[in-house]
Amino acid sequence: MKQIPVIMLVWLLAISPMSGAALTDREIRLGTNMHLAPDATNDPHSPRTGSFEPLQCILDRLGQPYSIITKPWRRAYQEVRKELLDGFFTAIALRDTQRYGSLSEPLVLENWYWFWRADMPPASSWRDGYRLGTILGSQQELWLTQEGFPKTITANNLPQLLKMLFSGRIDVLLADKDQFEDAFKQLAGEFAYQSRFFRYVPLSVYFGHPFLKQHPDFLKAFNRAMPACVSDNFSLSPSEQKIIEDYLAPLMAQWLVDESLTDAVQAQNKNLAKITDEALQQLESEWLVPIDGEASWQSEVVNHPVSVKLRGFKQQAAPLITEIIVMDARGATVASSDATTNFLNHHEEKYLSVFGKPEGTLLVEPVMYDASTRHFQVHVSAPVYIAGVTQSVGVLTVGVDVEQALSLDD
């Protein structure tokens, strides 16, 4: 099998403007499998080129000078192990990687789908008896190898892989949905395909243990700077959002007219009507604090009869529903299916963009990724109304396991 040549391209990137003192006393060396040449920065057939911009944004915010060398994933990984590189991007979590380094929070969330020709029946599993195609050295090839799939048939780029699919040389390929669709638009001729959601894959920066040992605060600072630079990378596509809305809309419509839920919201609105914002903040600070040696106020809310009912709703829709939260008119928690870290939600999108909106509004937020559990979730929120009142009185938010939900479309 022909080896991908190393691209001996080094970018010495000037940091302008520096937003703070650098975290290390030298330029850090990063490898990548992305094409960084100016004429390739918009190439949809390479690994996700957009992940370079969040990385540059983060390092700019940290005031950290750096250099980048492009080379295949396997070689870059080996050079991180040998301390020839300080890190590599973008990287996926493989079984062996944690022995020699640590992954940052995700820069990009890729959306992997199976794609096959329209004249082929779908398979319940593509593991056995099928010719699988991947890009040589890609994240998909690495992951399939780790998971024990048969050896894949590889191509150097996605356009080549699509030609192999539609000529019948392979039966199915695994690729990021956006990258596949961009490449498909460039094909000449009439072709048709089917697709099925497979999984989300977080792509991160992989930093070697020797580098992190020398600079123990670097990874924490890197992760703290990330939210301001990666927010656009986790949005659902319109078709994915519709799958979730179609599933949740009828469920939430039933829950929103439950009298015990609306009565509890009205009661809390009345109880807190005369409390100042400062007093609400004090309640927030006491949310997790035990009262006179007893359970915390949070525990009282979680054990509220409506919270018990919410757990019943969650169980009925398991494993798709991960949490249900009911808020009052000021964004304070009325009831929740699970323990929450906050009492006040008035600063969060699920309240700010939903409260006061017309009845029937649904807000589907971007995908959230929990690195500790490797769990992907979206929040779907709707305003709470009661009969005879023209203004919303609260907000209902439902957490959804997005991978489970998108698999409903199989």
LOGU-921898 format. One record per residue (C-alpha): x, y, z; residue number from 0. Coordinates in steps of 0.05 Angstrom, whole numbers, padded with zeros to 5 digits. Layout:
% residues N
+--------+--------+--------+------+
|     xx |     yy |     zz | mise |
+--------+--------+--------+------+
|      X |      Y |      Z |  NUM |
...
+--------+--------+--------+------+
END
This chain:
% residues 410
+--------+--------+--------+------+
|     xx |     yy |     zz | mise |
+--------+--------+--------+------+
|  00000 |  00000 |  00000 |    0 |
|  00028 |  00067 | -00020 |    1 |
|  00046 |  00112 |  00039 |    2 |
|  00021 |  00184 |  00042 |    3 |
|  00082 |  00229 |  00034 |    4 |
|  00098 |  00277 |  00090 |    5 |
|  00083 |  00348 |  00070 |    6 |
|  00143 |  00387 |  00093 |    7 |
|  00104 |  00451 |  00103 |    8 |
|  00119 |  00492 |  00165 |    9 |
|  00079 |  00553 |  00184 |   10 |
|  00112 |  00600 |  00232 |   11 |
|  00051 |  00639 |  00253 |   12 |
|  00058 |  00709 |  00280 |   13 |
|  00014 |  00721 |  00339 |   14 |
| -00024 |  00786 |  00330 |   15 |
| -00049 |  00813 |  00374 |   16 |
| -00024 |  00779 |  00437 |   17 |
| -00078 |  00779 |  00490 |   18 |
| -00033 |  00758 |  00547 |   19 |
|  00034 |  00730 |  00567 |   20 |
|  00053 |  00664 |  00534 |   21 |
|  00044 |  00602 |  00578 |   22 |
|  00110 |  00571 |  00556 |   23 |
|  00179 |  00600 |  00548 |   24 |
|  00185 |  00576 |  00476 |   25 |
|  00146 |  00565 |  00412 |   26 |
|  00105 |  00501 |  00416 |   27 |
|  00109 |  00451 |  00359 |   28 |
|  00044 |  00421 |  00333 |   29 |
|  00032 |  00369 |  00279 |   30 |
| -00031 |  00364 |  00237 |   31 |
| -00060 |  00320 |  00182 |   32 |
| -00097 |  00380 |  00153 |   33 |
| -00077 |  00415 |  00088 |   34 |
| -00054 |  00484 |  00108 |   35 |
| -00030 |  00511 |  00041 |   36 |
| -00068 |  00574 |  00020 |   37 |
| -00099 |  00539 | -00040 |   38 |
| -00123 |  00481 |  00003 |   39 |
| -00154 |  00516 |  00064 |   40 |
| -00223 |  00506 |  00035 |   41 |
| -00212 |  00435 |  00011 |   42 |
| -00272 |  00395 |  00037 |   43 |
| -00238 |  00329 |  00021 |   44 |
| -00183 |  00337 |  00072 |   45 |
| -00193 |  00328 |  00146 |   46 |
| -00237 |  00382 |  00175 |   47 |
| -00198 |  00445 |  00156 |   48 |
| -00243 |  00489 |  00198 |   49 |
| -00212 |  00463 |  00262 |   50 |
| -00149 |  00503 |  00247 |   51 |
| -00186 |  00569 |  00258 |   52 |
| -00210 |  00551 |  00329 |   53 |
| -00139 |  00529 |  00347 |   54 |
| -00109 |  00594 |  00321 |   55 |
| -00162 |  00633 |  00359 |   56 |
| -00146 |  00596 |  00424 |   57 |
| -00071 |  00605 |  00419 |   58 |
| -00080 |  00678 |  00400 |   59 |
| -00121 |  00689 |  00462 |   60 |
| -00066 |  00656 |  00503 |   61 |
| -00012 |  00697 |  00469 |   62 |
|  00024 |  00632 |  00453 |   63 |
|  00072 |  00629 |  00393 |   64 |
|  00073 |  00563 |  00355 |   65 |
|  00093 |  00527 |  00292 |   66 |
|  00054 |  00474 |  00253 |   67 |
|  00081 |  00416 |  00211 |   68 |
|  00034 |  00375 |  00167 |   69 |
|  00043 |  00300 |  00165 |   70 |
|  00000 |  00236 |  00170 |   71 |
| -00035 |  00221 |  00235 |   72 |
|  00006 |  00159 |  00252 |   73 |
|  00073 |  00194 |  00241 |   74 |
|  00052 |  00255 |  00281 |   75 |
|  00028 |  00210 |  00338 |   76 |
|  00096 |  00175 |  00338 |   77 |
|  00133 |  00241 |  00339 |   78 |
|  00092 |  00265 |  00399 |   79 |
|  00113 |  00200 |  00435 |   80 |
|  00186 |  00214 |  00417 |   81 |
|  00180 |  00287 |  00440 |   82 |
|  00195 |  00313 |  00370 |   83 |
|  00126 |  00347 |  00372 |   84 |
|  00090 |  00377 |  00431 |   85 |
|  00021 |  00360 |  00404 |   86 |
| -00022 |  00341 |  00345 |   87 |
| -00090 |  00361 |  00317 |   88 |
| -00142 |  00339 |  00302 |   89 |
| -00143 |  00275 |  00342 |   90 |
| -00194 |  00224 |  00365 |   91 |
| -00194 |  00183 |  00429 |   92 |
| -00162 |  00116 |  00415 |   93 |
| -00145 |  00063 |  00466 |   94 |
| -00070 |  00076 |  00463 |   95 |
| -00069 |  00151 |  00460 |   96 |
| -00078 |  00165 |  00534 |   97 |
| -00014 |  00127 |  00551 |   98 |
|  00029 |  00181 |  00519 |   99 |
| -00012 |  00245 |  00522 |  100 |
| -00078 |  00279 |  00538 |  101 |
| -00134 |  00305 |  00494 |  102 |
| -00161 |  00375 |  00499 |  103 |
| -00235 |  00390 |  00500 |  104 |
| -00263 |  00381 |  00428 |  105 |
| -00247 |  00433 |  00375 |  106 |
| -00295 |  00402 |  00326 |  107 |
| -00353 |  00352 |  00330 |  108 |
| -00354 |  00309 |  00267 |  109 |
| -00418 |  00275 |  00246 |  110 |
| -00402 |  00206 |  00218 |  111 |
| -00452 |  00173 |  00171 |  112 |
| -00452 |  00109 |  00131 |  113 |
| -00463 |  00122 |  00056 |  114 |
| -00481 |  00070 |  00004 |  115 |
| -00512 |  00068 | -00065 |  116 |
| -00587 |  00077 | -00072 |  117 |
| -00594 |  00010 | -00108 |  118 |
| -00566 | -00029 | -00049 |  119 |
| -00610 | -00050 |  00010 |  120 |
| -00587 | -00023 |  00077 |  121 |
| -00551 | -00070 |  00124 |  122 |
| -00565 | -00076 |  00198 |  123 |
| -00490 | -00077 |  00207 |  124 |
| -00434 | -00062 |  00158 |  125 |
| -00384 | -00102 |  00198 |  126 |
| -00383 | -00168 |  00160 |  127 |
| -00387 | -00186 |  00087 |  128 |
| -00382 | -00115 |  00058 |  129 |
| -00326 | -00077 |  00025 |  130 |
| -00315 | -00015 |  00068 |  131 |
| -00282 |  00047 |  00042 |  132 |
| -00244 |  00101 |  00079 |  133 |
| -00192 |  00155 |  00066 |  134 |
| -00121 |  00130 |  00077 |  135 |
| -00097 |  00153 |  00146 |  136 |
| -00164 |  00184 |  00164 |  137 |
| -00197 |  00184 |  00232 |  138 |
| -00249 |  00135 |  00204 |  139 |
| -00196 |  00085 |  00182 |  140 |
| -00162 |  00089 |  00251 |  141 |
| -00227 |  00081 |  00289 |  142 |
| -00252 |  00022 |  00247 |  143 |
| -00185 | -00013 |  00255 |  144 |
| -00188 | -00004 |  00331 |  145 |
| -00259 | -00031 |  00333 |  146 |
| -00241 | -00095 |  00296 |  147 |
| -00276 | -00080 |  00229 |  148 |
| -00248 | -00116 |  00168 |  149 |
| -00191 | -00081 |  00133 |  150 |
| -00218 | -00023 |  00093 |  151 |
| -00206 | -00006 |  00020 |  152 |
| -00173 |  00063 |  00020 |  153 |
| -00168 |  00123 | -00026 |  154 |
| -00125 |  00185 | -00020 |  155 |
| -00185 |  00232 | -00016 |  156 |
| -00260 |  00234 | -00013 |  157 |
| -00274 |  00247 | -00088 |  158 |
| -00235 |  00184 | -00104 |  159 |
| -00274 |  00146 | -00051 |  160 |
| -00340 |  00169 | -00081 |  161 |
| -00319 |  00146 | -00150 |  162 |
| -00302 |  00078 | -00120 |  163 |
| -00371 |  00074 | -00087 |  164 |
| -00411 |  00091 | -00149 |  165 |
| -00369 |  00046 | -00194 |  166 |
| -00383 | -00013 | -00148 |  167 |
| -00311 | -00022 | -00123 |  168 |
| -00335 | -00013 | -00051 |  169 |
| -00403 | -00024 | -00019 |  170 |
| -00404 |  00029 |  00034 |  171 |
| -00361 |  00085 |  00062 |  172 |
| -00356 |  00120 |  00129 |  173 |
| -00347 |  00196 |  00127 |  174 |
| -00364 |  00261 |  00160 |  175 |
| -00433 |  00283 |  00133 |  176 |
| -00413 |  00354 |  00114 |  177 |
| -00350 |  00333 |  00079 |  178 |
| -00387 |  00278 |  00040 |  179 |
| -00441 |  00326 |  00017 |  180 |
| -00391 |  00377 | -00005 |  181 |
| -00353 |  00325 | -00046 |  182 |
| -00417 |  00296 | -00075 |  183 |
| -00437 |  00364 | -00103 |  184 |
| -00374 |  00363 | -00146 |  185 |
| -00389 |  00296 | -00179 |  186 |
| -00407 |  00297 | -00252 |  187 |
| -00464 |  00250 | -00271 |  188 |
| -00528 |  00224 | -00240 |  189 |
| -00516 |  00186 | -00176 |  190 |
| -00560 |  00170 | -00117 |  191 |
| -00543 |  00146 | -00047 |  192 |
| -00572 |  00128 |  00020 |  193 |
| -00544 |  00146 |  00087 |  194 |
| -00551 |  00129 |  00161 |  195 |
| -00526 |  00165 |  00222 |  196 |
| -00470 |  00127 |  00257 |  197 |
| -00441 |  00169 |  00313 |  198 |
| -00412 |  00236 |  00334 |  199 |
| -00337 |  00240 |  00340 |  200 |
| -00302 |  00295 |  00380 |  201 |
| -00237 |  00318 |  00349 |  202 |
| -00187 |  00349 |  00397 |  203 |
| -00115 |  00371 |  00404 |  204 |
| -00070 |  00316 |  00431 |  205 |
| -00014 |  00342 |  00476 |  206 |
|  00043 |  00296 |  00497 |  207 |
|  00055 |  00280 |  00570 |  208 |
|  00127 |  00308 |  00570 |  209 |
|  00102 |  00376 |  00546 |  210 |
|  00045 |  00377 |  00596 |  211 |
|  00092 |  00356 |  00652 |  212 |
|  00137 |  00416 |  00636 |  213 |
|  00077 |  00462 |  00631 |  214 |
|  00024 |  00435 |  00680 |  215 |
| -00023 |  00494 |  00673 |  216 |
| -00025 |  00495 |  00597 |  217 |
| -00082 |  00446 |  00583 |  218 |
| -00128 |  00478 |  00634 |  219 |
| -00115 |  00547 |  00605 |  220 |
| -00124 |  00519 |  00534 |  221 |
| -00192 |  00489 |  00552 |  222 |
| -00215 |  00552 |  00588 |  223 |
| -00201 |  00593 |  00525 |  224 |
| -00238 |  00545 |  00480 |  225 |
| -00312 |  00564 |  00489 |  226 |
| -00302 |  00632 |  00457 |  227 |
| -00271 |  00600 |  00395 |  228 |
| -00310 |  00536 |  00379 |  229 |
| -00384 |  00554 |  00389 |  230 |
| -00403 |  00547 |  00315 |  231 |
| -00376 |  00477 |  00308 |  232 |
| -00430 |  00441 |  00346 |  233 |
| -00494 |  00462 |  00311 |  234 |
| -00543 |  00409 |  00284 |  235 |
| -00560 |  00409 |  00211 |  236 |
| -00632 |  00428 |  00192 |  237 |
| -00648 |  00354 |  00177 |  238 |
| -00620 |  00331 |  00244 |  239 |
| -00657 |  00386 |  00281 |  240 |
| -00722 |  00365 |  00248 |  241 |
| -00713 |  00292 |  00271 |  242 |
| -00707 |  00316 |  00343 |  243 |
| -00764 |  00366 |  00337 |  244 |
| -00811 |  00314 |  00306 |  245 |
| -00797 |  00266 |  00363 |  246 |
| -00801 |  00316 |  00420 |  247 |
| -00857 |  00363 |  00399 |  248 |
| -00915 |  00315 |  00415 |  249 |
| -00883 |  00293 |  00481 |  250 |
| -00870 |  00364 |  00505 |  251 |
| -00940 |  00385 |  00483 |  252 |
| -00969 |  00333 |  00531 |  253 |
| -00923 |  00354 |  00588 |  254 |
| -00936 |  00428 |  00580 |  255 |
| -01011 |  00419 |  00595 |  256 |
| -01000 |  00376 |  00657 |  257 |
| -01036 |  00414 |  00712 |  258 |
| -00988 |  00394 |  00768 |  259 |
| -00931 |  00424 |  00727 |  260 |
| -00966 |  00490 |  00710 |  261 |
| -00993 |  00496 |  00781 |  262 |
| -00923 |  00489 |  00809 |  263 |
| -00897 |  00543 |  00762 |  264 |
| -00953 |  00590 |  00781 |  265 |
| -00942 |  00578 |  00856 |  266 |
| -00867 |  00593 |  00851 |  267 |
| -00880 |  00656 |  00809 |  268 |
| -00926 |  00680 |  00865 |  269 |
| -00877 |  00661 |  00921 |  270 |
| -00818 |  00696 |  00888 |  271 |
| -00855 |  00756 |  00859 |  272 |
| -00831 |  00804 |  00913 |  273 |
| -00760 |  00775 |  00921 |  274 |
| -00705 |  00821 |  00895 |  275 |
| -00652 |  00799 |  00845 |  276 |
| -00601 |  00802 |  00901 |  277 |
| -00643 |  00755 |  00944 |  278 |
| -00648 |  00707 |  00885 |  279 |
| -00573 |  00707 |  00878 |  280 |
| -00568 |  00690 |  00952 |  281 |
| -00614 |  00631 |  00941 |  282 |
| -00569 |  00610 |  00884 |  283 |
| -00508 |  00611 |  00929 |  284 |
| -00545 |  00567 |  00979 |  285 |
| -00569 |  00517 |  00927 |  286 |
| -00519 |  00462 |  00944 |  287 |
| -00508 |  00480 |  01018 |  288 |
| -00538 |  00432 |  01070 |  289 |
| -00590 |  00466 |  01115 |  290 |
| -00577 |  00456 |  01190 |  291 |
| -00539 |  00392 |  01175 |  292 |
| -00597 |  00365 |  01134 |  293 |
| -00604 |  00357 |  01059 |  294 |
| -00591 |  00418 |  01014 |  295 |
| -00646 |  00460 |  00984 |  296 |
| -00628 |  00428 |  00917 |  297 |
| -00648 |  00361 |  00947 |  298 |
| -00716 |  00388 |  00968 |  299 |
| -00730 |  00411 |  00897 |  300 |
| -00707 |  00345 |  00867 |  301 |
| -00756 |  00309 |  00914 |  302 |
| -00814 |  00356 |  00897 |  303 |
| -00875 |  00317 |  00872 |  304 |
| -00869 |  00349 |  00804 |  305 |
| -00796 |  00328 |  00801 |  306 |
| -00818 |  00257 |  00815 |  307 |
| -00868 |  00263 |  00758 |  308 |
| -00813 |  00290 |  00712 |  309 |
| -00771 |  00228 |  00728 |  310 |
| -00831 |  00187 |  00706 |  311 |
| -00834 |  00225 |  00640 |  312 |
| -00759 |  00214 |  00631 |  313 |
| -00765 |  00140 |  00644 |  314 |
| -00820 |  00132 |  00593 |  315 |
| -00775 |  00161 |  00540 |  316 |
| -00710 |  00127 |  00563 |  317 |
| -00656 |  00126 |  00539 |  318 |
| -00669 |  00186 |  00494 |  319 |
| -00686 |  00236 |  00549 |  320 |
| -00629 |  00253 |  00596 |  321 |
| -00661 |  00307 |  00639 |  322 |
| -00723 |  00351 |  00646 |  323 |
| -00723 |  00419 |  00680 |  324 |
| -00781 |  00466 |  00694 |  325 |
| -00766 |  00540 |  00706 |  326 |
| -00809 |  00598 |  00730 |  327 |
| -00816 |  00667 |  00699 |  328 |
| -00748 |  00690 |  00725 |  329 |
| -00710 |  00629 |  00704 |  330 |
| -00708 |  00597 |  00774 |  331 |
| -00715 |  00521 |  00778 |  332 |
| -00783 |  00497 |  00799 |  333 |
| -00772 |  00422 |  00790 |  334 |
| -00722 |  00376 |  00756 |  335 |
| -00716 |  00303 |  00740 |  336 |
| -00643 |  00303 |  00763 |  337 |
| -00599 |  00343 |  00809 |  338 |
| -00574 |  00407 |  00775 |  339 |
| -00514 |  00451 |  00791 |  340 |
| -00554 |  00516 |  00785 |  341 |
| -00618 |  00543 |  00815 |  342 |
| -00620 |  00603 |  00768 |  343 |
| -00621 |  00594 |  00693 |  344 |
| -00637 |  00666 |  00673 |  345 |
| -00568 |  00676 |  00641 |  346 |
| -00574 |  00614 |  00597 |  347 |
| -00598 |  00608 |  00525 |  348 |
| -00652 |  00559 |  00543 |  349 |
| -00686 |  00614 |  00583 |  350 |
| -00665 |  00678 |  00547 |  351 |
| -00686 |  00655 |  00478 |  352 |
| -00751 |  00620 |  00499 |  353 |
| -00786 |  00657 |  00555 |  354 |
| -00838 |  00704 |  00526 |  355 |
| -00838 |  00671 |  00457 |  356 |
| -00904 |  00648 |  00426 |  357 |
| -00937 |  00584 |  00450 |  358 |
| -00911 |  00524 |  00411 |  359 |
| -00840 |  00552 |  00403 |  360 |
| -00785 |  00500 |  00406 |  361 |
| -00711 |  00520 |  00413 |  362 |
| -00660 |  00466 |  00396 |  363 |
| -00591 |  00487 |  00421 |  364 |
| -00523 |  00464 |  00394 |  365 |
| -00495 |  00397 |  00416 |  366 |
| -00461 |  00396 |  00484 |  367 |
| -00405 |  00347 |  00497 |  368 |
| -00387 |  00319 |  00565 |  369 |
| -00314 |  00297 |  00561 |  370 |
| -00318 |  00257 |  00625 |  371 |
| -00375 |  00213 |  00602 |  372 |
| -00365 |  00221 |  00526 |  373 |
| -00439 |  00238 |  00523 |  374 |
| -00472 |  00283 |  00471 |  375 |
| -00534 |  00322 |  00490 |  376 |
| -00579 |  00377 |  00462 |  377 |
| -00627 |  00420 |  00502 |  378 |
| -00696 |  00431 |  00473 |  379 |
| -00737 |  00485 |  00507 |  380 |
| -00809 |  00511 |  00502 |  381 |
| -00847 |  00567 |  00538 |  382 |
| -00898 |  00546 |  00591 |  383 |
| -00968 |  00576 |  00582 |  384 |
| -01032 |  00569 |  00623 |  385 |
| -01103 |  00578 |  00599 |  386 |
| -01128 |  00649 |  00599 |  387 |
| -01059 |  00681 |  00605 |  388 |
| -01028 |  00712 |  00543 |  389 |
| -00957 |  00715 |  00570 |  390 |
| -00913 |  00655 |  00583 |  391 |
| -00904 |  00637 |  00657 |  392 |
| -00841 |  00594 |  00653 |  393 |
| -00798 |  00548 |  00610 |  394 |
| -00794 |  00473 |  00601 |  395 |
| -00726 |  00446 |  00580 |  396 |
| -00712 |  00374 |  00559 |  397 |
| -00643 |  00344 |  00551 |  398 |
| -00638 |  00294 |  00493 |  399 |
| -00585 |  00242 |  00479 |  400 |
| -00572 |  00267 |  00408 |  401 |
| -00540 |  00202 |  00383 |  402 |
| -00600 |  00162 |  00406 |  403 |
| -00647 |  00212 |  00375 |  404 |
| -00613 |  00213 |  00307 |  405 |
| -00612 |  00137 |  00306 |  406 |
| -00688 |  00139 |  00306 |  407 |
| -00683 |  00156 |  00232 |  408 |
| -00652 |  00088 |  00216 |  409 |
+--------+--------+--------+------+
END
